[in-house]
Amino acid sequence: MRHHAEITASELHRAIRRKEIAFAGNKRLKIYGTLQCFSGKRMHPGNRIFFLSEEEAIHNGYRPCGHCMKAAYLNWVGGGQRPLKIQEAS
């Protein structure tokens, strides 16, 4: 998980090309989606966070975007796998 504010534009493009970043999320709303999502592109960079995989996003308590990930979102709404933040042992 990487915060947008912590990386430069060139580092971001390099990470995407290397497939080190595959999804983006809104840390305030706890929603993740594809890098091509129109809603995600409009997001304030201060709220944007990047993930390597869907599993990483779900593990951190994010839900799928209803625009770019319609099937995953409908599964989530219908009571499928609900993202739960897993508390690490202290």
N, CA, C and O atoms as a printed pandas DataFrame, in Angstrom:
     atom_number atom_name residue_name chain_id  residue_number  x_coord  y_coord  z_coord
0              1         N          MET        A               1    0.867   -1.163    0.000
1              2        CA          MET        A               1    0.000    0.000    0.000
2              3         C          MET        A               1    0.912    1.224    0.000
3              4         O          MET        A               1    1.801    1.350    0.842
4              5         N          ARG        A               2    0.680    2.121   -0.955
5              6        CA          ARG        A               2    1.481    3.340   -1.066
6              7         C          ARG        A               2    0.560    4.541   -1.219
7              8         O          ARG        A               2   -0.409    4.499   -1.977
8              9         N          HIS        A               3    0.862    5.594   -0.505
9             10        CA          HIS        A               3    0.085    6.827   -0.594
10            11         C          HIS        A               3    0.573    7.654   -1.780
11            12         O          HIS        A               3    1.776    7.757   -2.017
12            13         N          HIS        A               4   -0.350    8.235   -2.515
13            14        CA          HIS        A               4   -0.010    9.030   -3.688
14            15         C          HIS        A               4    0.914   10.188   -3.325
15            16         O          HIS        A               4    1.829   10.514   -4.082
16            17         N          ALA        A               5    0.685   10.797   -2.193
17            18        CA          ALA        A               5    1.481   11.955   -1.784
18            19         C          ALA        A               5    2.942   11.594   -1.518
19            20         O          ALA        A               5    3.796   12.480   -1.479
20            21         N          GLU        A               6    3.238   10.320   -1.338
21            22        CA          GLU        A               6    4.591    9.889   -0.995
22            23         C          GLU        A               6    5.450    9.514   -2.194
23            24         O          GLU        A               6    6.625    9.187   -2.028
24            25         N          ILE        A               7    4.878    9.556   -3.414
25            26        CA          ILE        A               7    5.652    9.180   -4.590
26            27         C          ILE        A               7    5.540   10.240   -5.672
27            28         O          ILE        A               7    4.524   10.928   -5.772
28            29         N          THR        A               8    6.580   10.372   -6.480
29            30        CA          THR        A               8    6.584   11.348   -7.571
30            31         C          THR        A               8    5.851   10.764   -8.771
31            32         O          THR        A               8    5.571    9.566   -8.821
32            33         N          ALA        A               9    5.547   11.619   -9.728
33            34        CA          ALA        A               9    4.851   11.170  -10.941
34            35         C          ALA        A               9    5.683   10.132  -11.692
35            36         O          ALA        A               9    5.136    9.146  -12.185
36            37         N          SER        A              10    6.988   10.338  -11.787
37            38        CA          SER        A              10    7.829    9.371  -12.503
38            39         C          SER        A              10    7.910    8.041  -11.764
39            40         O          SER        A              10    7.923    6.985  -12.397
40            41         N          GLU        A              11    7.964    8.076  -10.430
41            42        CA          GLU        A              11    7.957    6.838   -9.645
42            43         C          GLU        A              11    6.636    6.096   -9.827
43            44         O          GLU        A              11    6.614    4.869   -9.914
44            45         N          LEU        A              12    5.538    6.844   -9.884
45            46        CA          LEU        A              12    4.218    6.254  -10.079
46            47         C          LEU        A              12    4.136    5.545  -11.425
47            48         O          LEU        A              12    3.693    4.398  -11.495
48            49         N          HIS        A              13    4.561    6.221  -12.498
49            50        CA          HIS        A              13    4.507    5.618  -13.835
50            51         C          HIS        A              13    5.404    4.381  -13.908
51            52         O          HIS        A              13    5.036    3.382  -14.526
52            53         N          ARG        A              14    6.565    4.444  -13.287
53            54        CA          ARG        A              14    7.481    3.302  -13.267
54            55         C          ARG        A              14    6.853    2.126  -12.516
55            56         O          ARG        A              14    6.938    0.986  -12.973
56            57         N          ALA        A              15    6.226    2.392  -11.376
57            58        CA          ALA        A              15    5.592    1.323  -10.589
58            59         C          ALA        A              15    4.437    0.686  -11.350
59            60         O          ALA        A              15    4.234   -0.525  -11.259
60            61         N          ILE        A              16    3.684    1.475  -12.091
61            62        CA          ILE        A              16    2.582    0.929  -12.897
62            63         C          ILE        A              16    3.135    0.047  -14.009
63            64         O          ILE        A              16    2.626   -1.051  -14.235
64            65         N          ARG        A              17    4.168    0.512  -14.707
65            66        CA          ARG        A              17    4.778   -0.288  -15.778
66            67         C          ARG        A              17    5.338   -1.605  -15.248
67            68         O          ARG        A              17    5.262   -2.631  -15.924
68            69         N          ARG        A              18    5.893   -1.580  -14.053
69            70        CA          ARG        A              18    6.478   -2.784  -13.447
70            71         C          ARG        A              18    5.425   -3.657  -12.757
71            72         O          ARG        A              18    5.746   -4.699  -12.184
72            73         N          LYS        A              19    4.187   -3.224  -12.819
73            74        CA          LYS        A              19    3.052   -3.928  -12.201
74            75         C          LYS        A              19    3.190   -4.024  -10.680
75            76         O          LYS        A              19    2.741   -4.990  -10.063
76            77         N          GLU        A              20    3.819   -3.004  -10.087
77            78        CA          GLU        A              20    3.925   -2.900   -8.635
78            79         C          GLU        A              20    2.692   -2.212   -8.057
79            80         O          GLU        A              20    2.450   -2.235   -6.850
80            81         N          ILE        A              21    1.917   -1.597   -8.956
81            82        CA          ILE        A              21    0.660   -0.942   -8.582
82            83         C          ILE        A              21   -0.387   -1.405   -9.586
83            84         O          ILE        A              21   -0.189   -1.267  -10.793
84            85         N          ALA        A              22   -1.502   -1.954   -9.101
85            86        CA          ALA        A              22   -2.548   -2.453   -9.990
86            87         C          ALA        A              22   -3.915   -1.828   -9.709
87            88         O          ALA        A              22   -4.781   -1.811  -10.584
88            89         N          PHE        A              23   -4.113   -1.314   -8.487
89            90        CA          PHE        A              23   -5.397   -0.724   -8.092
90            91         C          PHE        A              23   -5.145    0.545   -7.297
91            92         O          PHE        A              23   -4.087    0.728   -6.695
92            93         N          ALA        A              24   -6.145    1.417   -7.312
93            94        CA          ALA        A              24   -6.079    2.646   -6.520
94            95         C          ALA        A              24   -7.300    2.697   -5.622
95            96         O          ALA        A              24   -8.346    2.136   -5.948
96            97         N          GLY        A              25   -7.164    3.368   -4.497
97            98        CA          GLY        A              25   -8.280    3.472   -3.572
98            99         C          GLY        A              25   -8.384    4.860   -2.971
99           100         O          GLY        A              25   -7.443    5.652   -3.020
100          101         N          ASN        A              26   -9.541    5.136   -2.406
101          102        CA          ASN        A              26   -9.773    6.382   -1.696
102          103         C          ASN        A              26   -9.675    6.063   -0.213
103          104         O          ASN        A              26  -10.524    5.361    0.337
104          105         N          LYS        A              27   -8.625    6.589    0.439
105          106        CA          LYS        A              27   -8.396    6.221    1.837
106          107         C          LYS        A              27   -9.456    6.778    2.771
107          108         O          LYS        A              27   -9.664    6.230    3.853
108          109         N          ARG        A              28  -10.133    7.856    2.382
109          110        CA          ARG        A              28  -11.179    8.426    3.222
110          111         C          ARG        A              28  -12.468    7.620    3.109
111          112         O          ARG        A              28  -13.143    7.386    4.111
112          113         N          LEU        A              29  -12.813    7.194    1.899
113          114        CA          LEU        A              29  -14.061    6.458    1.660
114          115         C          LEU        A              29  -13.888    4.944    1.743
115          116         O          LEU        A              29  -14.876    4.213    1.812
116          117         N          LYS        A              30  -12.643    4.466    1.736
117          118        CA          LYS        A              30  -12.339    3.033    1.803
118          119         C          LYS        A              30  -12.928    2.268    0.609
119          120         O          LYS        A              30  -13.538    1.210    0.769
120          121         N          ILE        A              31  -12.725    2.839   -0.606
121          122        CA          ILE        A              31  -13.180    2.231   -1.855
122          123         C          ILE        A              31  -11.953    2.035   -2.738
123          124         O          ILE        A              31  -11.095    2.916   -2.803
124          125         N          TYR        A              32  -11.856    0.882   -3.425
125          126        CA          TYR        A              32  -10.757    0.666   -4.372
126          127         C          TYR        A              32  -11.310    0.354   -5.749
127          128         O          TYR        A              32  -12.437   -0.124   -5.882
128          129         N          GLY        A              33  -10.504    0.629   -6.782
129          130        CA          GLY        A              33  -10.919    0.344   -8.142
130          131         C          GLY        A              33   -9.723    0.258   -9.072
131          132         O          GLY        A              33   -8.571    0.279   -8.637
132          133         N          THR        A              34  -10.019    0.161  -10.367
133          134        CA          THR        A              34   -8.964    0.062  -11.370
134          135         C          THR        A              34   -8.285    1.409  -11.560
135          136         O          THR        A              34   -8.822    2.447  -11.173
136          137         N          LEU        A              35   -7.104    1.383  -12.156
137          138        CA          LEU        A              35   -6.373    2.625  -12.409
138          139         C          LEU        A              35   -7.022    3.446  -13.519
139          140         O          LEU        A              35   -6.742    4.638  -13.648
140          141         N          GLN        A              36   -7.885    2.824  -14.322
141          142        CA          GLN        A              36   -8.553    3.519  -15.418
142          143         C          GLN        A              36   -9.900    4.118  -15.026
143          144         O          GLN        A              36  -10.539    4.765  -15.855
144          145         N          CYS        A              37  -10.340    3.925  -13.812
145          146        CA          CYS        A              37  -11.666    4.348  -13.375
146          147         C          CYS        A              37  -11.830    5.866  -13.435
147          148         O          CYS        A              37  -10.981    6.613  -12.948
148          149         N          PHE        A              38  -12.928    6.309  -14.037
149          150        CA          PHE        A              38  -13.213    7.738  -14.143
150          151         C          PHE        A              38  -13.355    8.371  -12.757
151          152         O          PHE        A              38  -12.843    9.464  -12.513
152          153         N          SER        A              39  -14.038    7.693  -11.869
153          154        CA          SER        A              39  -14.224    8.222  -10.509
154          155         C          SER        A              39  -12.893    8.340   -9.785
155          156         O          SER        A              39  -12.638    9.323   -9.089
156          157         N          GLY        A              40  -12.053    7.336   -9.952
157          158        CA          GLY        A              40  -10.753    7.350   -9.300
158          159         C          GLY        A              40   -9.847    8.450   -9.819
159          160         O          GLY        A              40   -9.084    9.047   -9.060
160          161         N          LYS        A              41   -9.932    8.718  -11.116
161          162        CA          LYS        A              41   -9.103    9.772  -11.709
162          163         C          LYS        A              41   -9.501   11.151  -11.206
163          164         O          LYS        A              41   -8.679   12.068  -11.204
164          165         N          ARG        A              42  -10.741   11.311  -10.782
165          166        CA          ARG        A              42  -11.223   12.600  -10.274
166          167         C          ARG        A              42  -10.900   12.801   -8.796
167          168         O          ARG        A              42  -11.067   13.901   -8.268
168          169         N          MET        A              43  -10.443   11.757   -8.133
169          170        CA          MET        A              43  -10.171   11.790   -6.702
170          171         C          MET        A              43   -9.030   12.754   -6.374
171          172         O          MET        A              43   -8.083   12.901   -7.147
172          173         N          HIS        A              44   -9.135   13.399   -5.231
173          174        CA          HIS        A              44   -8.073   14.278   -4.751
174          175         C          HIS        A              44   -6.842   13.418   -4.454
175          176         O          HIS        A              44   -6.955   12.415   -3.750
176          177         N          PRO        A              45   -5.672   13.789   -4.973
177          178        CA          PRO        A              45   -4.467   12.981   -4.749
178          179         C          PRO        A              45   -4.147   12.743   -3.273
179          180         O          PRO        A              45   -3.536   11.730   -2.936
180          181         N          GLY        A              46   -4.540   13.637   -2.410
181          182        CA          GLY        A              46   -4.305   13.452   -0.981
182          183         C          GLY        A              46   -5.093   12.300   -0.388
183          184         O          GLY        A              46   -4.740   11.784    0.672
184          185         N          ASN        A              47   -6.170   11.887   -1.073
185          186        CA          ASN        A              47   -6.998   10.766   -0.613
186          187         C          ASN        A              47   -6.653    9.457   -1.306
187          188         O          ASN        A              47   -7.164    8.399   -0.939
188          189         N          ARG        A              48   -5.768    9.533   -2.330
189          190        CA          ARG        A              48   -5.495    8.354   -3.161
190          191         C          ARG        A              48   -4.410    7.481   -2.541
191          192         O          ARG        A              48   -3.409    7.963   -2.011
192          193         N          ILE        A              49   -4.652    6.181   -2.631
193          194        CA          ILE        A              49   -3.718    5.178   -2.131
194          195         C          ILE        A              49   -3.636    4.075   -3.187
195          196         O          ILE        A              49   -4.622    3.807   -3.874
196          197         N          PHE        A              50   -2.490    3.442   -3.322
197          198        CA          PHE        A              50   -2.300    2.424   -4.355
198          199         C          PHE        A              50   -2.075    1.051   -3.737
199          200         O          PHE        A              50   -1.490    0.917   -2.663
200          201         N          PHE        A              51   -2.559    0.028   -4.453
201          202        CA          PHE        A              51   -2.440   -1.361   -4.010
202          203         C          PHE        A              51   -1.831   -2.222   -5.107
203          204         O          PHE        A              51   -2.000   -1.944   -6.294
204          205         N          LEU        A              52   -1.131   -3.254   -4.706
205          206        CA          LEU        A              52   -0.568   -4.220   -5.642
206          207         C          LEU        A              52   -1.656   -5.152   -6.165
207          208         O          LEU        A              52   -1.606   -5.582   -7.318
208          209         N          SER        A              53   -2.649   -5.469   -5.312
209          210        CA          SER        A              53   -3.671   -6.448   -5.691
210          211         C          SER        A              53   -5.003   -6.137   -5.021
211          212         O          SER        A              53   -5.085   -5.333   -4.093
212          213         N          GLU        A              54   -6.047   -6.802   -5.522
213          214        CA          GLU        A              54   -7.365   -6.707   -4.887
214          215         C          GLU        A              54   -7.307   -7.257   -3.467
215          216         O          GLU        A              54   -7.920   -6.710   -2.551
216          217         N          GLU        A              55   -6.567   -8.340   -3.300
217          218        CA          GLU        A              55   -6.445   -8.963   -1.983
218          219         C          GLU        A              55   -5.870   -7.976   -0.963
219          220         O          GLU        A              55   -6.321   -7.931    0.182
220          221         N          GLU        A              56   -4.878   -7.190   -1.376
221          222        CA          GLU        A              56   -4.292   -6.203   -0.480
222          223         C          GLU        A              56   -5.319   -5.146   -0.094
223          224         O          GLU        A              56   -5.392   -4.742    1.067
224          225         N          ALA        A              57   -6.111   -4.697   -1.065
225          226        CA          ALA        A              57   -7.142   -3.692   -0.791
226          227         C          ALA        A              57   -8.185   -4.248    0.186
227          228         O          ALA        A              57   -8.549   -3.578    1.153
228          229         N          ILE        A              58   -8.657   -5.454   -0.062
229          230        CA          ILE        A              58   -9.661   -6.079    0.801
230          231         C          ILE        A              58   -9.089   -6.302    2.200
231          232         O          ILE        A              58   -9.761   -6.053    3.201
232          233         N          HIS        A              59   -7.854   -6.769    2.260
233          234        CA          HIS        A              59   -7.187   -7.006    3.553
234          235         C          HIS        A              59   -7.144   -5.726    4.392
235          236         O          HIS        A              59   -7.195   -5.776    5.621
236          237         N          ASN        A              60   -7.048   -4.570    3.706
237          238        CA          ASN        A              60   -6.980   -3.287    4.403
238          239         C          ASN        A              60   -8.351   -2.643    4.604
239          240         O          ASN        A              60   -8.439   -1.480    4.998
240          241         N          GLY        A              61   -9.427   -3.397    4.334
241          242        CA          GLY        A              61  -10.775   -2.928    4.640
242          243         C          GLY        A              61  -11.455   -2.098    3.570
243          244         O          GLY        A              61  -12.407   -1.377    3.869
244          245         N          TYR        A              62  -10.990   -2.181    2.319
245          246        CA          TYR        A              62  -11.587   -1.414    1.231
246          247         C          TYR        A              62  -12.632   -2.256    0.516
247          248         O          TYR        A              62  -12.534   -3.482    0.477
248          249         N          ARG        A              63  -13.636   -1.589   -0.050
249          250        CA          ARG        A              63  -14.672   -2.277   -0.828
250          251         C          ARG        A              63  -14.499   -1.929   -2.303
251          252         O          ARG        A              63  -13.874   -0.916   -2.616
252          253         N          PRO        A              64  -15.040   -2.747   -3.231
253          254        CA          PRO        A              64  -14.910   -2.478   -4.665
254          255         C          PRO        A              64  -15.720   -1.258   -5.099
255          256         O          PRO        A              64  -16.757   -0.936   -4.519
256          257         N          CYS        A              65  -15.219   -0.598   -6.126
257          258        CA          CYS        A              65  -15.902    0.554   -6.729
258          259         C          CYS        A              65  -17.126    0.070   -7.513
259          260         O          CYS        A              65  -17.056   -0.935   -8.221
260          261         N          GLY        A              66  -18.225    0.776   -7.384
261          262        CA          GLY        A              66  -19.443    0.418   -8.103
262          263         C          GLY        A              66  -19.428    0.808   -9.567
263          264         O          GLY        A              66  -20.289    0.360  -10.325
264          265         N          HIS        A              67  -18.467    1.639   -9.994
265          266        CA          HIS        A              67  -18.400    2.062  -11.395
266          267         C          HIS        A              67  -17.505    1.147  -12.225
267          268         O          HIS        A              67  -17.941    0.614  -13.245
268          269         N          CYS        A              68  -16.268    0.960  -11.799
269          270        CA          CYS        A              68  -15.313    0.218  -12.629
270          271         C          CYS        A              68  -15.234   -1.264  -12.285
271          272         O          CYS        A              68  -14.670   -2.044  -13.053
272          273         N          MET        A              69  -15.788   -1.663  -11.150
273          274        CA          MET        A              69  -15.727   -3.066  -10.725
274          275         C          MET        A              69  -17.128   -3.556  -10.379
275          276         O          MET        A              69  -17.375   -4.079   -9.292
276          277         N          LYS        A              70  -18.029   -3.374  -11.323
277          278        CA          LYS        A              70  -19.455   -3.620  -11.116
278          279         C          LYS        A              70  -19.749   -5.010  -10.541
279          280         O          LYS        A              70  -20.502   -5.127   -9.574
280          281         N          ALA        A              71  -19.166   -6.064  -11.123
281          282        CA          ALA        A              71  -19.468   -7.431  -10.650
282          283         C          ALA        A              71  -18.997   -7.636   -9.210
283          284         O          ALA        A              71  -19.727   -8.198   -8.393
284          285         N          ALA        A              72  -17.784   -7.183   -8.897
285          286        CA          ALA        A              72  -17.269   -7.325   -7.526
286          287         C          ALA        A              72  -18.095   -6.494   -6.559
287          288         O          ALA        A              72  -18.340   -6.910   -5.427
288          289         N          TYR        A              73  -18.524   -5.316   -7.005
289          290        CA          TYR        A              73  -19.347   -4.456   -6.155
290          291         C          TYR        A              73  -20.701   -5.107   -5.875
291          292         O          TYR        A              73  -21.158   -5.119   -4.732
292          293         N          LEU        A              74  -21.347   -5.650   -6.918
293          294        CA          LEU        A              74  -22.651   -6.301   -6.727
294          295         C          LEU        A              74  -22.532   -7.514   -5.812
295          296         O          LEU        A              74  -23.436   -7.785   -5.021
296          297         N          ASN        A              75  -21.433   -8.240   -5.912
297          298        CA          ASN        A              75  -21.184   -9.358   -5.003
298          299         C          ASN        A              75  -21.044   -8.838   -3.572
299          300         O          ASN        A              75  -21.572   -9.437   -2.636
300          301         N          TRP        A              76  -20.341   -7.737   -3.410
301          302        CA          TRP        A              76  -20.142   -7.140   -2.087
302          303         C          TRP        A              76  -21.485   -6.667   -1.507
303          304         O          TRP        A              76  -21.778   -6.910   -0.337
304          305         N          VAL        A              77  -22.293   -5.995   -2.330
305          306        CA          VAL        A              77  -23.598   -5.498   -1.883
306          307         C          VAL        A              77  -24.528   -6.655   -1.540
307          308         O          VAL        A              77  -25.302   -6.580   -0.586
308          309         N          GLY        A              78  -24.444   -7.730   -2.330
309          310        CA          GLY        A              78  -25.325   -8.881   -2.137
310          311         C          GLY        A              78  -24.926   -9.779   -0.982
311          312         O          GLY        A              78  -25.516  -10.843   -0.791
312          313         N          GLY        A              79  -23.951   -9.374   -0.226
313          314        CA          GLY        A              79  -23.562  -10.173    0.934
314          315         C          GLY        A              79  -22.420  -11.120    0.677
315          316         O          GLY        A              79  -22.149  -12.017    1.476
316          317         N          GLY        A              80  -21.733  -10.917   -0.466
317          318        CA          GLY        A              80  -20.561  -11.749   -0.741
318          319         C          GLY        A              80  -19.460  -11.380    0.229
319          320         O          GLY        A              80  -19.723  -10.979    1.362
320          321         N          GLN        A              81  -18.258  -11.514   -0.210
321          322        CA          GLN        A              81  -17.117  -11.230    0.666
322          323         C          GLN        A              81  -17.101   -9.767    1.066
323          324         O          GLN        A              81  -16.924   -8.884    0.226
324          325         N          ARG        A              82  -17.283   -9.520    2.325
325          326        CA          ARG        A              82  -17.231   -8.156    2.857
326          327         C          ARG        A              82  -15.806   -7.854    3.301
327          328         O          ARG        A              82  -15.214   -8.631    4.050
328          329         N          PRO        A              83  -15.251   -6.736    2.848
329          330        CA          PRO        A              83  -13.915   -6.392    3.319
330          331         C          PRO        A              83  -13.908   -6.159    4.825
331          332         O          PRO        A              83  -14.718   -5.395    5.349
332          333         N          LEU        A              84  -13.011   -6.807    5.494
333          334        CA          LEU        A              84  -12.839   -6.627    6.933
334          335         C          LEU        A              84  -11.387   -6.286    7.199
335          336         O          LEU        A              84  -10.481   -6.965    6.714
336          337         N          LYS        A              85  -11.172   -5.259    7.954
337          338        CA          LYS        A              85   -9.803   -4.910    8.303
338          339         C          LYS        A              85   -9.324   -5.916    9.346
339          340         O          LYS        A              85   -9.931   -6.067   10.406
340          341         N          ILE        A              86   -8.248   -6.585    9.035
341          342        CA          ILE        A              86   -7.698   -7.592    9.927
342          343         C          ILE        A              86   -6.767   -6.886   10.907
343          344         O          ILE        A              86   -5.794   -6.247   10.505
344          345         N          GLN        A              87   -7.071   -7.008   12.185
345          346        CA          GLN        A              87   -6.250   -6.398   13.219
346          347         C          GLN        A              87   -5.016   -7.252   13.431
347          348         O          GLN        A              87   -5.110   -8.465   13.615
348          349         N          GLU        A              88   -3.850   -6.605   13.406
349          350        CA          GLU        A              88   -2.623   -7.330   13.671
350          351         C          GLU        A              88   -2.419   -7.434   15.177
351          352         O          GLU        A              88   -2.737   -6.513   15.930
352          353         N          ALA        A              89   -1.885   -8.564   15.595
353          354        CA          ALA        A              89   -1.629   -8.785   17.025
354          355         C          ALA        A              89   -0.586   -7.799   17.519
355          356         O          ALA        A              89    0.406   -7.534   16.839
356          357         N          SER        A              90   -0.817   -7.258   18.705
357          358        CA          SER        A              90    0.118   -6.305   19.271
358          359         C          SER        A              90    1.168   -7.008   20.091
359          360         O          SER        A              90    2.051   -6.359   20.652
